[in-house]
Amino acid sequence: MFLPDRFVKGTCPKCKAEDQYGDNCEVCASTYSPMDLINPRSAVSGTTPIVKESEHFFFDLPAFEGMLKEWTRSGSLQSEIANKMQEWFESGLQQWDISRDAPYFGFEIPGAKDKFFYVWLDAPIGYMASFKNLCEREGIDFNEFWAEGSDAELYHFIGKDIVYFHSLFWPAMLEGSGYRKPTNVFAHGYVTVDGAKMSKSRGTFIQASTYLNHIDPECLRYYYAAKLNDRIEDLDFNLEDFVQRVNTDIVNKLVNLASRNAGFIAKRFEGKLADKLEDEALFAEFTAQAEQIAAYYESREYNKAIREIMALTDKANKYIDEKAPWVIAKEEGKEAELQAVCSMGIELFRVLMSYLKPVLPKLAERAEAFLQAELRWDNIHQPLLGHTLTPFKALFSRLEKKQIDAVVEETKALFAAANKAAEKTEAKPTALSAVEPIAETITIDDFAKLDMRVAKVLKCEAVPESNKLLRFELDLGDHTRQVFSGIKAAYNKPEELEGRFVIMVANLAPRKMKFGVSEGMILSAGTGGSDLFLLSADSGVTAGMQVK
C-alpha cells in the first residue's frame, strides 16, 4: 500500500532525533522528504518502505524567498521563529510537494486521479473559510480583513511543532493568491500535566468537555494567563498549584476585597458609596498602571500582567487591613470614615476587575452587576463617587480538590471504557470468520518437516487469465522464488504488497500450473475469497529467516 509521509517514521536527517515522521521533525522543526529519513520504517507494519515513482504537484516556494525574508524582519514573528527561519534560508528553500497519493485523507485534487492535496496546504485555508462563513452569516465584509492592504489586526496562535508551515508556506500561499499576511504568528509550547506528558491511564489526558463537567472555565483561564508569556515554552498544568493559585488569588484576595467592604456599605449606608475618595494618591497609583498592564496584554506577557495586578491586589488588601473598618464600625461618630474606607476598597476592587476583565469575563459580568457599572478600560480613572451598589452576592466559588479528583477519575473511566469497547470490537467474530474446528493432532516430528521462511515480496501482479491467482516474486535471502497464491479477491491492488514480508512454506514440492511453476505456499488466514489476510512478521526480520 502507499504510505503517506506521516505513516513513515525514522531518524531525522538533520538533528538525528529518532522516531520522527516522514514530513517534518518535531524536535528541530525541519521538513524533508520521507526518502531523506535515516532507517525509515512503516508506522503500520514496521517494514522498510520501498521507493516507487509517482507524479506529484509542487509549490514554487523559492520564488517567494525575497518576500519571506522581508516579512521575517517585519516583526510579525517571535525572535526565536525569525532566527529559525534564517537557518532555513541559509540551507536553501526547496520546492514544496503539495500532493499525496491515495489512500489519503483530505481533499482530492481536481482532474488528478487518486491524488490529494497535502493537509498543510488546505488546513490553513480552513481559517479563512471558517471566517468567511461567519462573515456571510453576520453580514461582515470579508475583504476588510483578508484583502491585500487591509489594516485589520489578524493573529495566528499555533503550536511550536507547526511553525514551518505557518511561517513559510502559509505566507507564501497568501502572497501568491493576492491576500494579506497575518499581523503576527505566535507560537506556544505544549501543555504538560504535573510535569509530564498527558496520559490517559493516569487521568491527565483531560478533554475540555470533561473539565467543564466539574470546574469553572474561568479557573483555567486565570491559571494559564498567570503562566503564559511571549516565548515558545511548554506550560505545566500542575493540579495542586492550580487549586492553590485559584483560591489564593481569586477567592482569598480579589473577591474577598469586595465582600469584606460591601457588607458595611449595604448595612450602614444603604449601598451608597462615599462622595469622595479616601486616598486619592493610592487611587492614582492603581489607575496609573493601566498603560503598563495594557502593554503586557498587547505583547502577550500575560504572566507579567497578572503579576502586576496581583501586586496591586495585595496592596489593596493591605490598605483595608491597616484601616480596619471592622474596628471603625464599633466606634461612635466615625460613620463618614467607615463609608470612605469601605468605598475606597470597592473602588480599588473595581479597578482590579477592570484589569482582569480580559482574563475573567464571566466574573467581570458578575462584578458589573454588583457595582451597577460597566467595567471599561477607558473609564478606569473615573471613580464611582456617590454611586449605589446592589446587595453583594458570592462572585466566585472556591476550587475544591474533590473537583480535580472528579476530573481525573472521569478521564480514567473514559479511557477504560474506550479500551473495553475496542477490545470487545476486536474480539467479536464476524459472520464470515466463524472459528474452524481444530484439526487432528500431529506430532512434533510432523511439524518439524515444515520449513517456513520469511520472504520479501519483490513483485506481485494479477494473473490475467485467472480469477483467483496472484503471482509473487519472493526474496528468500540467498535466492528468489515464484509463488502463485489464490488471494486475488482479497487484494485488488497487488502492487501494494510489494516490499512486505510474508510467511511461506519453503519446502513444499514445486507444483506445475497452467501459468507456471509455483515454488512454495504463502500463508494467510481467513475463510477464503475476500476474507483472507496475509500473515506477516514484526519489524526487524530479514528475508530468509526461518519460522520456529
C-alpha positions as CSV (number, residue, x, y, z in Angstrom):
1,M,0.0,0.0,0.0
2,F,1.0,3.6,-0.4
3,L,2.3,5.2,2.8
4,P,1.6,8.9,3.4
5,D,4.6,10.6,4.8
6,R,3.1,10.7,8.3
7,F,2.9,6.9,8.2
8,V,6.7,6.6,7.6
9,K,8.9,7.1,10.7
10,G,12.7,7.1,11.2
11,T,15.6,9.2,12.3
12,C,15.6,12.9,11.4
13,P,18.3,13.6,8.7
14,K,19.0,17.0,10.2
15,C,19.2,16.6,14.0
16,K,19.3,12.8,14.2
17,A,16.3,12.6,16.6
18,E,14.7,9.2,16.4
19,D,11.1,8.2,15.8
20,Q,10.2,11.2,13.7
21,Y,7.6,11.5,11.0
22,G,8.3,11.4,7.3
23,D,7.5,15.0,6.6
24,N,8.9,17.0,9.5
25,C,10.8,16.7,12.7
26,E,9.1,17.5,16.0
27,V,12.4,18.1,17.7
28,C,14.2,20.5,15.3
29,A,11.2,21.6,13.2
30,S,12.9,20.7,9.9
31,T,10.9,19.5,6.9
32,Y,12.1,16.9,4.5
33,S,11.1,14.1,2.1
34,P,10.4,10.7,3.6
35,M,13.2,9.5,1.4
36,D,15.6,11.6,3.5
37,L,14.8,9.7,6.7
38,I,17.5,7.6,8.2
39,N,16.4,4.0,8.8
40,P,12.8,4.6,7.6
41,R,10.1,2.1,8.5
42,S,6.3,1.8,8.1
43,A,4.4,3.0,11.1
44,V,1.7,0.4,10.1
45,S,3.8,-2.8,9.6
46,G,7.3,-1.8,10.7
47,T,8.7,-2.9,7.4
48,T,11.1,-0.9,5.3
49,P,9.3,1.1,2.6
50,I,10.4,0.9,-1.0
51,V,10.5,3.9,-3.3
52,K,8.3,3.9,-6.4
53,E,7.8,6.6,-9.0
54,S,4.7,8.8,-8.7
55,E,3.7,12.1,-10.3
56,H,3.4,15.0,-7.8
57,F,2.4,18.7,-7.8
58,F,4.8,21.2,-6.3
59,F,4.6,24.8,-5.0
60,D,7.4,27.1,-6.1
61,L,8.5,28.2,-2.6
62,P,11.9,29.6,-3.6
63,A,10.1,32.1,-5.8
64,F,8.9,33.8,-2.7
65,E,12.2,33.9,-0.8
66,G,12.6,37.6,-1.1
67,M,9.2,38.4,0.3
68,L,9.6,35.8,3.1
69,K,12.9,37.3,4.1
70,E,11.4,40.8,4.3
71,W,8.4,39.5,6.2
72,T,10.6,37.7,8.7
73,R,12.3,41.0,9.6
74,S,9.0,42.9,9.8
75,G,8.3,41.9,13.5
76,S,5.5,39.6,12.6
77,L,7.3,36.6,14.2
78,Q,8.8,35.9,17.6
79,S,12.5,36.3,17.6
80,E,13.0,32.5,18.0
81,I,11.0,31.8,14.9
82,A,12.7,34.6,12.9
83,N,16.1,33.2,13.8
84,K,15.0,29.7,12.9
85,M,13.7,30.9,9.5
86,Q,17.1,32.5,8.9
87,E,18.6,29.0,9.3
88,W,16.1,27.6,6.7
89,F,17.0,30.4,4.3
90,E,20.7,29.6,4.7
91,S,20.1,25.9,3.9
92,G,18.1,26.9,0.8
93,L,14.3,26.8,0.3
94,Q,13.1,23.8,-1.7
95,Q,10.1,23.1,-3.9
96,W,7.2,22.1,-1.7
97,D,5.4,18.9,-2.5
98,I,1.7,19.7,-2.1
99,S,0.2,16.4,-3.3
100,R,-0.2,12.9,-1.8
101,D,-1.2,9.6,-3.3
102,A,-4.3,7.7,-2.2
103,P,-5.2,6.4,0.3
104,Y,-5.1,9.8,2.0
105,F,-7.4,11.9,4.0
106,G,-8.4,15.4,2.8
107,F,-9.4,17.0,-0.5
108,E,-8.9,15.3,-3.9
109,I,-7.1,17.3,-6.5
110,P,-9.5,18.1,-9.3
111,G,-8.6,16.2,-12.5
112,A,-5.9,14.1,-10.9
113,K,-7.0,10.6,-10.2
114,D,-6.1,9.2,-6.7
115,K,-4.2,12.5,-5.8
116,F,-5.0,14.5,-2.7
117,F,-3.8,17.9,-1.5
118,Y,-1.3,17.7,1.3
119,V,-3.0,18.5,4.6
120,W,-0.8,21.5,5.3
121,L,-1.8,23.1,2.0
122,D,-5.5,23.1,2.8
123,A,-5.6,23.3,6.6
124,P,-4.7,27.0,6.9
125,I,-7.2,27.8,4.2
126,G,-9.8,26.5,6.7
127,Y,-9.0,29.5,8.9
128,M,-10.2,31.8,6.1
129,A,-13.1,29.5,5.1
130,S,-14.5,29.5,8.7
131,F,-14.2,33.2,8.9
132,K,-15.8,33.7,5.5
133,N,-18.7,31.5,6.7
134,L,-19.1,33.8,9.7
135,C,-19.0,36.9,7.5
136,E,-21.7,35.6,5.3
137,R,-23.9,34.8,8.3
138,E,-23.3,38.1,10.1
139,G,-23.1,40.4,7.0
140,I,-19.5,41.2,7.6
141,D,-17.2,42.3,4.7
142,F,-14.6,39.5,4.4
143,N,-12.3,41.7,2.3
144,E,-12.0,44.3,5.1
145,F,-10.0,41.7,7.0
146,W,-8.3,39.5,4.4
147,A,-7.8,41.6,1.2
148,E,-4.3,42.8,0.3
149,G,-3.7,46.2,2.1
150,S,-6.2,45.5,4.9
151,D,-5.2,47.3,8.1
152,A,-7.2,44.9,10.3
153,E,-5.2,43.1,13.0
154,L,-5.0,39.4,12.2
155,Y,-3.3,37.0,14.5
156,H,-2.5,33.3,14.4
157,F,-1.8,31.3,17.6
158,I,-0.2,28.0,16.8
159,G,1.8,25.1,18.4
160,K,5.5,25.1,18.2
161,D,5.6,21.9,16.1
162,I,3.9,23.6,13.1
163,V,5.9,26.7,12.9
164,Y,7.4,25.8,9.5
165,F,4.0,25.6,7.8
166,H,2.7,28.9,9.2
167,S,5.8,31.0,8.8
168,L,7.0,29.9,5.4
169,F,4.4,28.0,3.3
170,W,1.3,29.9,4.5
171,P,2.5,33.5,3.9
172,A,3.8,32.4,0.5
173,M,0.4,30.9,-0.4
174,L,-1.3,34.1,0.7
175,E,1.1,36.3,-1.3
176,G,0.7,34.2,-4.4
177,S,-3.1,34.3,-4.0
178,G,-3.4,38.1,-3.6
179,Y,-4.4,38.0,0.1
180,R,-2.7,39.9,3.0
181,K,-0.5,38.1,5.5
182,P,-1.2,37.8,9.3
183,T,-0.2,40.7,11.5
184,N,1.6,38.2,13.7
185,V,2.1,34.5,14.0
186,F,2.6,33.5,17.7
187,A,3.8,30.0,18.7
188,H,3.4,28.4,22.0
189,G,4.8,25.2,23.6
190,Y,2.9,22.1,24.8
191,V,0.8,21.7,27.9
192,T,2.1,19.1,30.3
193,V,0.3,17.9,33.4
194,D,2.2,17.7,36.7
195,G,5.4,17.9,34.8
196,A,4.7,15.0,32.5
197,K,3.1,14.4,29.1
198,M,-0.6,14.0,29.2
199,S,-1.6,10.4,30.0
200,K,-5.0,8.7,29.5
201,S,-4.2,5.9,32.0
202,R,-3.2,8.4,34.7
203,G,-6.3,10.5,34.0
204,T,-4.3,13.6,32.9
205,F,-5.3,13.5,29.2
206,I,-8.1,15.8,30.1
207,Q,-10.7,16.7,27.5
208,A,-12.4,20.1,27.6
209,S,-15.8,18.5,28.0
210,T,-14.6,16.5,31.0
211,Y,-13.1,19.6,32.6
212,L,-16.3,21.6,32.1
213,N,-18.4,18.9,33.8
214,H,-16.7,19.8,37.1
215,I,-14.8,23.1,37.1
216,D,-15.5,26.7,36.1
217,P,-13.6,27.6,32.9
218,E,-12.6,30.9,34.4
219,C,-10.2,29.0,36.8
220,L,-8.3,27.6,33.8
221,R,-8.3,30.9,32.0
222,Y,-6.7,32.6,35.0
223,Y,-4.2,29.8,35.6
224,Y,-3.0,29.8,32.0
225,A,-2.8,33.6,32.0
226,A,-0.7,33.6,35.1
227,K,1.9,31.3,33.4
228,L,1.8,32.3,29.7
229,N,4.5,34.5,28.2
230,D,5.5,35.5,24.7
231,R,8.2,32.8,24.4
232,I,7.9,29.3,22.9
233,E,7.9,27.4,26.2
234,D,5.9,24.5,27.5
235,L,3.3,25.3,30.1
236,D,2.9,22.9,33.1
237,F,-0.7,22.4,34.4
238,N,0.2,21.4,38.0
239,L,-3.0,20.2,39.6
240,E,-2.0,21.1,43.2
241,D,-0.7,24.5,42.2
242,F,-3.9,25.1,40.1
243,V,-6.1,24.7,43.2
244,Q,-3.9,26.8,45.4
245,R,-3.4,29.7,42.9
246,V,-7.1,30.0,42.0
247,N,-8.2,30.0,45.7
248,T,-5.5,32.3,46.9
249,D,-5.6,34.9,44.1
250,I,-9.2,35.0,43.0
251,V,-11.1,34.0,46.1
252,N,-9.0,35.0,49.1
253,K,-7.5,38.2,47.7
254,L,-9.7,39.6,44.9
255,V,-13.3,38.6,45.7
256,N,-12.7,38.9,49.4
257,L,-11.6,42.5,48.9
258,A,-15.2,43.3,47.7
259,S,-17.0,41.1,50.2
260,R,-15.3,42.5,53.3
261,N,-16.3,46.1,52.3
262,A,-19.6,45.5,50.6
263,G,-21.3,44.4,53.9
264,F,-20.6,47.7,55.7
265,I,-21.7,49.7,52.7
266,A,-25.0,47.8,52.4
267,K,-25.9,47.7,56.1
268,R,-24.7,51.2,57.2
269,F,-25.2,53.3,54.1
270,E,-28.0,51.7,52.1
271,G,-25.5,50.5,49.4
272,K,-24.2,54.1,48.7
273,L,-20.5,54.8,48.2
274,A,-18.8,57.9,49.6
275,D,-18.9,61.2,47.7
276,K,-15.1,61.5,47.6
277,L,-12.0,59.3,47.6
278,E,-10.4,58.5,51.0
279,D,-6.9,58.2,49.5
280,E,-6.6,59.9,46.1
281,A,-2.9,59.1,45.9
282,L,-3.5,55.4,46.3
283,F,-6.3,55.5,43.7
284,A,-4.0,57.4,41.3
285,E,-1.3,54.8,41.9
286,F,-3.7,52.0,40.9
287,T,-5.0,53.7,37.8
288,A,-1.6,54.7,36.6
289,Q,-0.8,51.1,36.0
290,A,-3.4,50.8,33.2
291,E,-0.9,51.7,30.4
292,Q,1.7,49.2,31.6
293,I,-0.8,46.4,32.1
294,A,-2.3,47.0,28.7
295,A,1.2,46.9,27.2
296,Y,1.7,43.5,28.8
297,Y,-1.5,42.2,27.3
298,E,-0.7,43.5,23.9
299,S,2.8,41.9,23.9
300,R,1.3,38.6,25.3
301,E,3.2,38.9,28.5
302,Y,0.1,37.7,30.3
303,N,2.0,36.4,33.3
304,K,3.6,39.9,33.9
305,A,0.1,41.4,33.7
306,I,-1.3,39.0,36.3
307,R,1.8,39.5,38.5
308,E,1.3,43.3,38.4
309,I,-2.5,43.0,39.0
310,M,-2.0,40.7,42.0
311,A,0.7,43.0,43.5
312,L,-1.9,45.8,43.4
313,T,-4.5,43.4,44.9
314,D,-2.1,42.7,47.8
315,K,-1.7,46.5,48.2
316,A,-5.4,47.0,48.3
317,N,-5.9,44.3,51.0
318,K,-3.0,45.8,53.0
319,Y,-4.8,49.2,52.9
320,I,-8.0,47.6,54.3
321,D,-6.1,45.6,56.9
322,E,-4.4,48.8,58.1
323,K,-7.6,50.9,58.1
324,A,-9.5,48.0,59.8
325,P,-13.1,49.0,59.0
326,W,-14.4,46.3,61.4
327,V,-12.8,48.3,64.2
328,I,-14.0,51.7,62.9
329,A,-17.6,50.3,62.7
330,K,-17.6,49.8,66.5
331,E,-16.6,53.4,67.2
332,E,-19.3,56.1,67.5
333,G,-19.2,59.1,65.3
334,K,-17.0,57.5,62.6
335,E,-19.6,56.7,60.1
336,A,-18.1,59.0,57.5
337,E,-14.7,57.4,57.9
338,L,-16.2,53.9,57.7
339,Q,-18.0,54.8,54.5
340,A,-14.9,56.4,53.0
341,V,-12.6,53.5,53.8
342,C,-15.0,50.8,52.6
343,S,-15.8,52.9,49.4
344,M,-12.1,53.1,48.8
345,G,-11.9,49.3,49.0
346,I,-14.7,48.9,46.5
347,E,-13.1,51.5,44.1
348,L,-9.8,49.5,44.2
349,F,-11.8,46.3,43.5
350,R,-13.4,48.0,40.5
351,V,-10.0,49.0,39.1
352,L,-8.6,45.5,39.6
353,M,-11.7,43.8,38.0
354,S,-11.3,46.2,35.0
355,Y,-7.7,45.0,34.6
356,L,-8.8,41.3,34.9
357,K,-11.8,41.5,32.6
358,P,-9.9,40.2,29.5
359,V,-9.0,37.1,31.6
360,L,-12.1,36.6,33.7
361,P,-15.0,37.9,31.6
362,K,-17.8,36.0,33.5
363,L,-16.5,37.1,36.9
364,A,-16.4,40.6,35.4
365,E,-20.0,40.3,34.4
366,R,-21.0,39.4,38.0
367,A,-18.9,42.3,39.3
368,E,-20.6,44.7,36.9
369,A,-24.0,43.6,38.2
370,F,-22.8,44.1,41.8
371,L,-21.3,47.5,41.0
372,Q,-24.1,48.6,38.7
373,A,-21.4,49.9,36.4
374,E,-19.7,48.7,33.2
375,L,-16.0,47.8,33.6
376,R,-14.2,49.7,30.8
377,W,-10.6,50.4,30.2
378,D,-11.4,54.0,29.2
379,N,-13.2,54.8,32.4
380,I,-10.8,53.2,34.9
381,H,-9.8,56.7,36.1
382,Q,-13.4,57.7,36.9
383,P,-14.3,56.7,40.5
384,L,-17.9,55.8,41.4
385,L,-18.5,58.7,43.7
386,G,-21.9,58.7,45.4
387,H,-22.8,55.6,43.4
388,T,-25.2,52.9,44.7
389,L,-24.4,49.2,44.7
390,T,-26.6,46.2,44.6
391,P,-26.6,43.8,47.5
392,F,-23.4,41.7,47.4
393,K,-23.7,38.1,46.3
394,A,-21.0,35.5,46.1
395,L,-18.9,36.2,43.0
396,F,-16.8,33.1,42.8
397,S,-16.7,29.7,44.4
398,R,-13.6,28.0,45.9
399,L,-12.0,25.3,43.9
400,E,-12.0,22.0,45.8
401,K,-9.6,19.2,45.4
402,K,-12.6,16.8,45.0
403,Q,-13.4,18.6,41.8
404,I,-9.9,17.9,40.5
405,D,-10.2,14.3,41.6
406,A,-13.5,14.0,39.8
407,V,-11.9,15.2,36.5
408,V,-9.1,12.7,36.8
409,E,-11.4,9.8,37.7
410,E,-13.8,10.6,34.8
411,T,-10.9,10.8,32.4
412,K,-9.6,7.4,33.6
413,A,-13.1,6.0,33.3
414,L,-13.5,7.3,29.7
415,F,-10.1,5.8,28.8
416,A,-11.0,2.4,30.4
417,A,-14.4,2.4,28.6
418,A,-12.8,3.2,25.3
419,N,-10.3,0.4,25.8
420,K,-13.0,-2.1,26.8
421,A,-15.1,-1.1,23.7
422,A,-12.1,-1.6,21.5
423,E,-11.3,-5.0,23.0
424,K,-14.9,-6.0,22.6
425,T,-14.9,-4.9,18.9
426,E,-11.7,-6.8,18.2
427,A,-12.9,-9.9,20.0
428,K,-16.3,-10.0,18.3
429,P,-16.2,-12.5,15.4
430,T,-17.8,-11.6,12.1
431,A,-20.3,-13.8,10.2
432,L,-17.6,-14.6,7.7
433,S,-15.0,-15.6,10.3
434,A,-16.6,-18.4,12.2
435,V,-13.9,-20.4,14.0
436,E,-13.0,-23.6,12.2
437,P,-12.7,-26.8,14.3
438,I,-9.1,-27.6,15.3
439,A,-7.6,-30.2,13.1
440,E,-6.4,-33.7,14.2
441,T,-3.4,-33.7,16.5
442,I,0.0,-34.1,14.8
443,T,3.4,-34.9,16.4
444,I,6.3,-32.6,16.7
445,D,8.1,-34.6,14.1
446,D,5.3,-33.9,11.7
447,F,5.6,-30.2,12.4
448,A,9.4,-30.3,12.0
449,K,9.0,-31.4,8.5
450,L,7.7,-28.0,7.5
451,D,10.3,-25.4,6.7
452,M,8.6,-22.0,7.0
453,R,10.5,-18.9,6.0
454,V,10.1,-15.1,6.0
455,A,10.1,-13.9,2.4
456,K,10.1,-10.3,1.0
457,V,7.7,-9.5,-1.8
458,L,9.8,-8.2,-4.7
459,K,7.0,-8.2,-7.2
460,C,3.3,-9.0,-7.1
461,E,0.9,-9.0,-10.0
462,A,-2.5,-10.4,-11.0
463,V,-2.6,-13.4,-13.4
464,P,-4.9,-12.0,-16.2
465,E,-6.2,-15.4,-17.2
466,S,-7.2,-16.4,-13.6
467,N,-10.0,-15.1,-11.4
468,K,-8.2,-16.1,-8.2
469,L,-4.4,-16.1,-8.6
470,L,-1.7,-13.5,-7.9
471,R,1.9,-14.2,-9.0
472,F,4.6,-13.4,-6.4
473,E,8.3,-13.0,-6.9
474,L,9.8,-13.6,-3.4
475,D,13.2,-12.9,-2.0
476,L,14.4,-15.7,0.4
477,G,17.7,-14.1,1.2
478,D,20.0,-16.2,-1.0
479,H,17.7,-16.8,-3.9
480,T,14.3,-15.8,-5.3
481,R,11.2,-17.9,-6.0
482,Q,7.9,-17.7,-7.9
483,V,4.7,-18.5,-6.0
484,F,1.1,-18.4,-7.1
485,S,-1.5,-17.7,-4.4
486,G,-5.3,-17.7,-4.7
487,I,-5.9,-14.4,-2.8
488,K,-6.8,-12.2,-5.7
489,A,-10.2,-11.3,-4.3
490,A,-8.7,-10.1,-1.1
491,Y,-6.0,-7.9,-2.6
492,N,-7.3,-6.0,-5.7
493,K,-4.1,-3.8,-5.8
494,P,-1.4,-6.5,-5.7
495,E,1.4,-3.9,-6.4
496,E,0.8,-2.5,-2.9
497,L,2.0,-5.8,-1.4
498,E,5.5,-5.2,-2.8
499,G,8.0,-4.5,-0.1
500,R,6.1,-6.5,2.5
501,F,7.4,-9.5,4.4
502,V,5.2,-12.6,4.2
503,I,5.4,-16.2,5.7
504,M,5.8,-19.1,3.3
505,V,6.2,-22.9,3.3
506,A,9.5,-23.2,1.6
507,N,9.9,-26.9,1.3
508,L,6.6,-27.7,-0.4
509,A,7.2,-29.6,-3.6
510,P,7.0,-27.4,-6.6
511,R,3.7,-27.5,-8.4
512,K,3.4,-27.1,-12.2
513,M,0.4,-24.9,-13.1
514,K,-1.1,-23.6,-16.3
515,F,0.6,-20.2,-15.7
516,G,4.0,-21.5,-14.5
517,V,5.6,-23.4,-11.6
518,S,4.7,-22.4,-8.0
519,E,7.6,-22.9,-5.7
520,G,6.0,-22.9,-2.3
521,M,2.9,-21.6,-0.4
522,I,2.3,-18.2,1.1
523,L,0.4,-18.4,4.4
524,S,-2.8,-16.4,5.0
525,A,-5.7,-16.5,7.4
526,G,-9.4,-16.4,6.8
527,T,-12.3,-18.4,5.3
528,G,-11.5,-17.7,1.7
529,G,-12.4,-15.3,-1.1
530,S,-12.1,-11.6,0.0
531,D,-11.8,-12.8,3.7
532,L,-8.1,-13.6,3.5
533,F,-5.3,-11.9,5.3
534,L,-1.6,-12.4,4.7
535,L,0.5,-13.3,7.7
536,S,3.5,-11.1,8.4
537,A,6.2,-10.7,11.0
538,D,7.3,-7.9,13.3
539,S,9.8,-5.3,12.2
540,G,13.4,-6.4,12.2
541,V,13.0,-9.6,10.3
542,T,15.0,-10.2,7.1
543,A,14.3,-12.3,4.1
544,G,15.1,-16.0,4.5
545,M,14.7,-16.1,8.3
546,Q,13.3,-19.5,9.4
547,V,10.0,-19.5,11.4
548,K,10.4,-21.6,14.5
